[in-house]
Amino acid sequence: MEVIRTVKVKLDVPDERCDDLHQTKQQFLHCANTTAEWAWRHPTDYCVTSKQKAEKALYEGLRNETELTANLVQKGIRRAIEATKSGVARLKKGDNTSQPHFDAWSVVYDKRSATFHRDHVSLSTVNGRVECDYVIPDDAEGTPIGEYLLNEDYEFRMSTLQYDRQTESFYLHARMRRVESDEQSTTTSDVHQTSSDAAHQNAKRSEDAKHRTVLGVDLNVDGSLAVTSTGAFIGNADEMNHRRREFEKTRGSMQQTGTRSAHLSIQSMKDREHRWMQDELHRASNQILEEARDHDCTHIAFENLTDIRKRMAGAKRFHAWAFRRLYQYTEYKAEMFGIEVEQVSPAYTSQRCSSCGFTHENNRRSKHQFVCQKCEYELNADYNASKNIARKLLKKLHSGQKSSGGGAPCQCALPSGTLNLNGDFHAYSVTESEGESTDKPTTSVVGY
């Protein structure tokens, strides 16, 4: 099994070489934007999505125009082509999109344009190489730097150099890779579990496979960002929307001034906003994973994110990005504990009664209220949807068994127990039943 981890480490860049890195970034983005403009010349007819064609047409010219090494020029070209491919895919779906443009501070390095060491890195610039020491904490044990960057079991892969304008600091987002057998386990500081705990949990699942339990996750553009089939209401989509609106309002007023100072302020705000969003999504993914581990789940089910902006009322590109990033964070963290993360069709998950199965559009009274027209089952609408999402993956896993009685049993994870496809409920304790604690979450669970 291949394990990939990204570690953010601050660089100690000599003061006299900072400008070399800034110039390298400008020329790298010039390569990317020149390529994007060339590849997007005829969007109504065709766009070039071949890296080979782009390099053949542009490489020599960009090498002469810049002071970059050959590898950095190629990386700039390839970054633009990848973005063009994504744009073409959106055009084919009928979505509105435009020519890719790159202005974020970043440069892509691999082993040909950088030499990676455990305590420093040598980076190619427009003015030769610059060696930068890593700023490593005195006690790195238990941190991503200690677990991956300083771990000889992990090798360096393609990495990205970024710059924080607020602190005027350079950071290397080092991509680390480790190849290990299925029996080996890994650790992560994000979910606060030791390697021995992970090894025990993975060994337990691989040896006896006593169950396959699914945690369902419903995503939302308002209210709670995510709601699980165990009754956990995670994150605050309303707060994210508020922060986004405030940023756009401030950015609009600053853009009207048109000054260089305003432009720099806008970019600094954008960086802060992005970091805040990433932190929120990491916290949400950690909570989802904690729910899965607390209920001994083997699978986590998300709704399919394809075309989510069209399907979900009120969803914008911002929401689609946040949902995909939350899924990615959950997926790579879950991998370390032997938990599989999959997507299922969201069709009718908001209209189907998770109790009796009756499906009708009138079942959903409002954004957050679900009342079954047949059995009068009443609960939070997002919570109802999360249980239906879990059930869809449950059916998929069950159909993959050799016989109805063979293999490991499949079940949905609920707050007070598990539920299988036959409707059999198994409580975690004799004092709990699904009726009250599961379907009508208390205020402490909902967060009101």
N, C-alpha and C positions, 0 to 999 in steps of 0.2 A: 504494500500500500504506500502511495506517495503522499506525504504530508507537506503542505505548503503553509508557511507563516510569514507575515509581514511585520517587521519591527521598525518602529520609528526611533531614530537616535539622532541627537543633536551633534553637529559638527563644530569643532574648534578651528575656524578658518582664519589664517593669518590676515591681519587687517589690510595688508598691501595686495592681497590676492582676491578680495571680495569683488572688486570691479570686474576681474576676469570671469568670475562665475556669472555675474549679471550680463556681461556681454555675450557669454556663451548661451545663456537663456534666450536673449533677444534674437540671436542668429538661428538658434534651434527652432523657435517659434516662426521665424521668417520662412524656414524650410517647410514647416507644416502648413502655414497659411498660403504660401505660394502653390504648394501641391493641391490644397483644397480648392483654390480658385481654378486651377487647371483641370482638376478632375470633375468639377461641377459646372463646366462651361455650358453644357447643353442639358440641363435638368429635365426639360420636357421630352427630350429624345433618348438620351442615355448619359450615364455618368461612369467615369472610369473607376473600376474597383479592383484592378489588377496591380499588385505591387510591382511586378516585373515591368509592365508597361510604363508605370509612373517613373520608376528608377531609370529606365532606358531614355525616357523623354527629358527628365529634369535633373538627373544626378550631376552630370558634367557642369551644367550651368550653375547649379547651387554650390558646387565645390569651388567654382571660380568666384562666385559672389561672396562667399563666406570664408572664415578662417577656421571652420570646423574640420575635425578629422572625418575621414570617409564614413566611419561607423555612425557618428552623430548625424551626419547628413541623411544617411539611410534610415535612421530611427525617426527623424523628423518626417520624412516622406511616408513611412509606413504608418505613423500615427494618423496622418491625414487620411490615408486610404481606408484605415479601419473605421474612422468616423464617417467617411463617405459611404461605406458599406451599410452602416447603421441607418444613414439618411435614406439610402435607396430602399431599404427594407420598409421604412415608414411610408415612403411614397407609394410603394406597391400596395400598402394597406389603405391608401387614401388619406393618410394623415398629412397635416400641414407641417412642412419642415423647410429648412433653408440651408444654404451652403455652410459647412462647418467653419467655425472661426475659433482660434486659440489665443487666449490672452492670460490664462492662469500661469503663475510662475512654476514651471516644472521642466526638467530635462531627464530623459531616459538614458540610463547607463547599463551596459552589460559588461562581460568580462574582457571585451576588446577595447572598450573605451574607459574602463575603470579597473583598478586592481584592488580587490577587497581583502582586508586583513581583519583579525579579531579585535584590534585596538585602533586601527586607522584605515583610511581609504585614500587611494591616489586617483584623482579625477582628471580627465582630459578637458582642457579649456581652449579658448582661442589664443591663449598665450602659454602653451605648453601645459605640463602637468602641475597640479597642486596637491600637496599632501595635507590631509586634515585628520586630526585625532578625533576619536569619538569622545563625547562627554558622558562618561559612565558613572553611575552612582556608586558611592562607597560600598554599599551593600546591594548588589544586583540580584542576589538570590531570590527567587520567586517572582521576578519581573520578566517581561518579554526579552529584555536585553540579556539577562542571565540564562533564561531557559533556551533561547534560540541563537541570539547573536554570538554569545561567547561559548556556545555548545559546539564542540568539534563534530558532533554527529550531523549537524546541519551545514549545508554548503550554500554559498551565495549564488543567487540567480539574478536576473534582470531587476534593477532597482531604480527608484525615482528620486531625484534631488528636488527639494522644494524649499521655499523661502517664506518665513513669517515676517511680514512687514511691520507688525506691531512691535515685536521684540528684536527685529533686525537680526534674525538668526536663521541659519541654514540647517535643514534636517534631511537626513537620508532615510527614505522608506525602503529598508533593505528587505528583499524578498528571499526567504530562506527555504531550502528544500531538504527533506529527509525521506529516505526510502526505508521502510521497515516491514516486517512480516505482520500478518494479521494478529498474531499473539501479543505483539509489542504494544505498549500503550504510550500515550503522550499526555502532557499536562498543559493547563492554561491558567493564567492568573485571572482571566476574565470571569471564570466561574468558580474560582477558589477551591479547586480540588487537588489533592496530592496525587503523585504518580501511583502510589500504592492503592489508593481508593479507585482510581480509574482502571488499574490492572485487575483488581478484584471484580469490578462491575463488568468489564469486558469479558473476563474469563467465565463469569457466571452465565452470561448470555450465550457465549459461543459453545459452552460445554453442555448445558442442559436445555436451553431455549424453552423454558417453561411456559412462556406466554409471548404474545405479540399485542401490545397495547398501544392504541393510537391517541395522541393528543391533537385535537382540532384547534385551528387558529383562524379567527375571522378578523379581517382588517377593515379599518374605517377611516373616513375623511374628517369625521367630527366625533366628539365624545372621547372614548378610549381608543387609542391607536390600534390595539389588538385585544381581543377577548378570546379566552381559551375554553375548551369544553370542560375544564375543571372549575369554571367560575371565576377565573382570575381576570380582572380588568386592568390592562397594562398600558402605560404611557398616556400621554395627553395630546390628542390630535388638535384640540382647540388651541392649546398653547403654541403648538408648532405653526398653525395657521396665523395666529396673532403675530408671532415673531416675523413670519414671512411678510405679512401685510405691512407691518411697521417698517421693515427694511425697504420694501418697494416704495413706500411713501417717502421715506427719507432720500432714497436714491433718486427718485423723480425730481425732488426739489433741488438736489445737488447738481443733477445733470443740466438743469436750466442755467446754472452759473457758468458752466463750460470751462472753468479754470483747471489748471494742472493740479492744484491743491485739492479741489473737489474730486477730481478723478482718482487721486491717490487715496482719499478718504473713503470713496466708494469701494475701491478694491480692498482696503483694510477691513471695512465692514463686511464685505462678501466673505473674506477669509474667516472672520470671527463667526459669522452665521453658519458657514459650512462646518466648522469645528464643533459648534454647539449642536448642530443636527446630528453629526456623527456620534457624539457622546450620548445623545438621547436614544439613538437607534441601537447603540451598543448596550445601553442599560436595558432597553426593551428586549433585546435578543437574549440577554442574560437571564431575565425574568422568565421568558418562555422556556428556556432550557432548564431553569430551576424547577419549574412546574413539571416538566417532562421527567426529570430525575426524581423529584419527590414522589411521583406516582408510578415510578418504575416503568416508564414508557419506552417502547422500542422504536416508535415512529412518531413523527410530527407531520401533520397534514396542513398545508396552506392551500388557499384557492389559487387556481391558475392565474398568473399575473399578465398573460398575453391580452392585449387590448383592454386593459383594466380601465383606462381613461374613458373608453366608449361605454363600458358596461356599468360603471359605478357613477351614479349621479353626483355631480359636484367634484369629481376627481380631475386634477390637472396634472401637467407634466411633473410638477413638484411632488405630488402625491405618488405618482408612478415610480419616480426615482426613490422616494423614501421606502416604499413597499419592497421594491427590488433589493435595495441595500439591506433592509431588515431581514429579508429572506436569506440573502447571501451570508450575513453575519451569523444567523442561526444555523445555517447549513454547515459552515466550516467549523463552528464550535461544537456542534452536535456530533460531527464525525469523530472527534477525539474520545467520545464516550460510547461509541458503537450505536448511536441513535441515527436512524435514517430520516431524512427530510424530503418530502415529496409534495407535488402539486396535484390537485384534483379539479375537475370541472366545477365551476361555481353555480351551474344551472339549478335554479329552484331552491337553493339552500336557504334563501331568505323567505320563501313561501311555504316550505314544507314544515309540518308539525313534527318536531323531534320526538314526540310522545306516541302519536297514533299513525303518523305518516301521511295524513290528509294534506294535500297540496292545493292551495288556492291563493290568488293574489290578494284577496281581502283578509287573509290571515294576519297580514302585517298592518296593524292599525296606524302606526306612525313610524318614525325613524327608529325609535327604541322600544316600541311596544308590540308584542306578538300575542294574539289571542286566536286559538284554533276555532274555526267556525263549526267544526264537527264535535270535538270532545271538550271544547272550552278551556283547553290547557293554556295557561297564561304565564309568560315569562319575558325577560329582556330579549328583544329581537336579535341583537348581536350574539348573545349567548346561545340562543336557539340555533342560529346559523353556524356557530362554531361546532355544535354537536352534529349537525348535518354534514359538515365538512369532514369531521372525524369518521362518520359513518360511511362516507363515500370511499375513503381509503380502506376502511375496514372491509367493505365488500370486495374491493380489489384484491386485498391480501387473502381473504377467505376463498375467493374463486381460484387463487393460485395454488391452493392446497390439493394434494393428490386425492383426498377423499374428505367427506364432511366430518368424519371422525378421526382422521389422521392428522399428524403434524401438530404444531403448537396452536392453542386456541387463540382466536382473534377477539379483541374487546376494545371498547372505547373507554378512555379515562374520564371519570366524572369526579366531582368533589368528594363524594362519600363512598365511591366504589367503582365498579366496572360494569359495562353493559355489553352483551354480545348481540349478534344478529338475530338471535331467536327471542330477544327481549328479556333474557334472564339477567337479573341484577344481582351482583355480589357486593355486599357492603364491606367496607374496610374494617368496621367495628360494629358490634351489636347495638350500639346506641345511635347509629346513623342510618338513615334511609334516604333514597333519592328525592322523595317528595318535597320536603321543606328545604333542606340545605342545598340541594342541587338546582332546583328550578326557580326558586325565589331567593336569590342571594341576599344576605343581610346587608345592611348599610356599610358595615366594616369591610365586606368583600367588594362591594360595588365602588366604594370610595366616596359616597355622598355624605 
